[in-house]
């Protein structure tokens, strides 16, 4: 058994909201930056219902002026069977 990190979607979402506010940005600001027609995707990220795609995560890190690792919250409690 190997301990592998698993993304905690709820805590990552809370983190996105905290970092957004810390950067002085509104949900509407992010919506405009990403060119989304509605803010739903950003709300889903913040609620932990969905995660940003990799390309959106890269942009989010630049906009929030943090590393991608600073956005994602991982939990290493998940144990995964390593089948070699």
Secondary structure, DSSP 8 states (H G I E B T S, - for coil): -EE--EE-HHHHHHHHHHHHHHTT--HHHHHHHHT-SSSHHHHHHHHTS----HHHHHHHHHHHTS-HHHH--EETT-EE----
